[in-house]
Each structure stands twice: as structure tokens, then as C-alpha cells.
Amino acid sequence: MNNMEVNGTLPGRNFIDLRILTQNLLSSANRSQQFLDNETIRVAEDDLDVNTDIYSKVLVTVIYVLLFVVGCLGNSITLYTLLTKKSLQNLQSTVHYHLASLAISDLLILILCMPIELYNFIWVHHPWAFGEAVCKGYYFLRDGCSYATAFNIASLSVERFMAICHPFKAKSIMSRSRTKKLISAMWLASFLLATPMLFTMGQRLVENEFICTTIVSSITAKTVLQVNAFLSFVVPMALISALNGVIASQLLRMFRETVQDNRTSIIGGNATILSVTVEPNRAQSLRHGVMVLRAVVIAFVVCWLPYHARRLMYCYVNEWTPALFDFYHYFYMVTNVLFYVSSAINPVLYNLVSSNYRQIFFSTLRYFLLPCRHKKQQRVLTRHSISICSNHTLSTNAIKETIY
């Protein structure tokens, strides 16, 4: 098997040593042994270049810049809102801690990984320009933050499951202090799981040029990739799908009960009549919650599955033809765009968790975009009102605080 780098790019042309590939294409009988021994042959320098057309590079660059701006803006405002707004302390759950942790991991992915990748993986494929320490640190931080993002999304699903399906247990079990300890443990586990990247990746001298690629045997690199895909995608995906499926079933059951119970109740005697109506607000919130749950699962699969599938090509593809390599190169760009889409849309997707939080978030956004107008027309945010009089409608905020 050829020596591909752990990020999924092939050393040399896209950090693939094409001299290995060329020799193996010419001598199929010795292909496996030559790949394992990392033997090389001398080819023209042009053969090491990736023939990416300029239109693809420009398109990917524009998309990256847009994702960077949207993702950094959304996650920064999310983090600022969570850290500064005292109103969020009134939330009935600990969901804001999970949202803050998710925003941090997404910000780190965008800020630490995207600029390096755009320069040294999209535009300038070789030589590696940032040195040994950055080579190791790039993959360590990238995988560590990827683990943290996946774990945060999974923990958020656990929190929502407890809040909706077991609300009384959630109040006693999921305290603020326990939630902080859980999130800290997830971050520690994320970077511990990413530690093998410090020993797997490094600089390698090829034709008087340094490339950032694997410095271990192909078997070791395969193991690292497979463990990463299993722990950062398969396990979280199974947990997210299962819990969100249970939550959706619970919300649908509550929705049906709400529709059936949509009637006017008479309270009091002849002198005083109080009518309580729980529809349409509650039913609308339940219906909306089910749609958001589906969006959570779909977004996770669409953004993360192609990325891990592309990386696992290293483990299972034994013969790299030129056509397959060309496909892989463009597939690399598509999957990494989706990978960064996840970090950019998370603030949008998970702001739907709480109606109060959503109010405060957009208030903060307006404050930064229209500071002068905000100061003149500043209004105090209030919780959903409860009005009671003859034939009054009772509107509750409880259900909105416990569903997506």
C-alpha cells in the first residue's frame, strides 16, 4: 500500500510521492512490497504537481472565505452571548454550556486549520512551508477539535434527551457543576485521542523538498485512521441518531396528545370563567422540534460522512490509477468543504435549541451590526407573557425551553 498522509491527501502530487505510484503502476508484480518499503523512482518534477484547474481553486477559495466569515461571526457571537448575557442564567437547562463548548471547537477548526489548508493543500501543494512543529500540531489540533465537535454534538443530544424524556431526573442529574465537569472531560479525551497524530505525522524530505505526511508504517497509519473514523463519527452518529429518534417519538406523542386535548376548559363558577388554550403555540413548537431533530442528524451525516469516507480510501484502495487519483483530488476538496460547512452551520442549527437564547442571540447580532440604532431603540427582553382574563389564552414557555 502506498504511503498516504493521514489527512487523506496522497503524498507528492497532493502530498503523494508519485514516484512510488509510478513505479507501482509499471511493476504490478512488486506493487505491494514497493509500497510498504516506500521505494521511489526518479521522475520529472512536473509529475509531482497536482493539475488543479484555476477555476476549481478560485471556487474553493471563495467558498472557504465565505465559510470562514460566516462561521467565525456566528460562533464568536454565540460565545460572546453565552459569556456575557446574564439572561441566559434563567434557562431551565444546561444547554448553553454545550453550545459554548461547541462554538469553541468550531472556532478552533476554522481559525487554526482552514488558512493552512487553503495555502498548502489547495494552492501550493509542495513544499510544506510551515516546519516540523506546525506539521505535527496542525494534525493534532485538527483531529482534537474534530473529536471535540463530534462529542459536543453527541452530548447536546444527551442533554436534550434527558430534558425532554426524563425532565425530573435531568434537574437532579444534569447540574451546572456536573455539566462543566463533563465538558472538561470531553475536551481532555478529545486531545488524548488525537495524541497519536503527534507521532504519525511529520516532515519528510522528497526530492530536496519537505512534505508534511506520515512518518510511520502504512499499517500504523491505517489503524490511526480507522480508530479516528470509528470514535469521531460512527459512535457519535449512532448515539445522535438513537437519542434524536427517541426524542422525536416523544415529541410526536406529545403533539398528538396536544391536538386531542385542544379544547377549552372552564374554570370557576358563574361569576368567573377562565379559558386555557394550549394550541397552537405548544403544538407548533413540538412540530418545529421534530423538524430540527431531523436537520441535526442529516447535517451531521452530510458534513462528516464524505470526509471520513475519503480518509478511509487510504485503508482500502490498493491500486491507485491516474484516473482514481484525479477523482480523489477533487473529492478531497469537496469533502473538506463539507467538513467546514459543519463548523459554519452549527451556530445556526443549534440556536434553535432555546427560544430565549435565540432572542438574545439576534439581539446581540443587531447590537454589533447596528450599534447606534440599538442604543436609541433598546428594549428590555422579557419572557413569554402569561395573560389571564375572561376567555384568556395561556401561553407557556416551558415547552419551548425543553425542545429544539
Secondary structure by P-SEA (a helix, b strand, c coil): ccccccccccccccccaaaaaaaaaacccaaaaaaaabbbbbcccccccccccaaaaaaaaaaaaaaaaaaaaaaaaaaaaaaccccccccccaaaaaaaaaaaaaaaaaaccaaaaacccccccccccccaaaaaaaaaaaaaaaaaaaaaaaaaaaaaaaaaccaaaaaacccaaaaaaaaaaaaaaaaaaaaaaaaabbbbbccccccccccccaaaaaaaaaaaaaaacaaaaaaaaaaaaaaaaaaaaaaaaaaaacbbbbcccccbbbbbbccaaaaaaaaaaaaaaaaaaaaaaaacaaaaaaaacccccccccaaaaaaaaaaaaaaaaaaaaaaaacccccccccaaaaaaaaaaaaaaacaaaaaabbbbbbcbbbbbccbbbbbbcccccccc
